[in-house]
């Protein structure tokens, strides 16, 4: 049995066949409400996933010292990963059962540095277009005052999860 990294609240791994029984929105909603445990990557780069809408996902993230570079600003790789994550999750919410959407390309522009003493940040991903094979997205990193820190675009490919 092939397993994926997501696990249900009980802790047992979910097989591809079980995962294929969820729509993308159900899967992301399960991650948000805790009925499906997040993959191990979420332990490395923690965030809070807010309840999703179809085509839109929002994360709450807190700057941590372990993600800083020498100037005590958050490393660009952390910012890029948060944007890639939120846009991929937004794409996921549009999928039918049995579909997956790996990232094809992600591009990020940095607007201002994020300092370690920054408050909670909001990372938002939204679908711009969903075709038969490609989903186009945009993402933003903002603070509570709606100041923009970074923004990006992404494309995800729609593929069947069938083995």
Secondary structure, 3 states (H helix, E strand, C coil): CCEEEEEECCCCEEEHHHHCCCCHHHHHHHHHHCCEECCCHHHHCCCEECCCECCEEEEEECCCHHHECCCCEECHHHHHHHHHHHHHHHHHCCCCCCEECCEEEEEEEECCCCECCCCCEEEEEEEEEECCCEEEEEEEEECCCCCEEEEEEEEEECEECCC
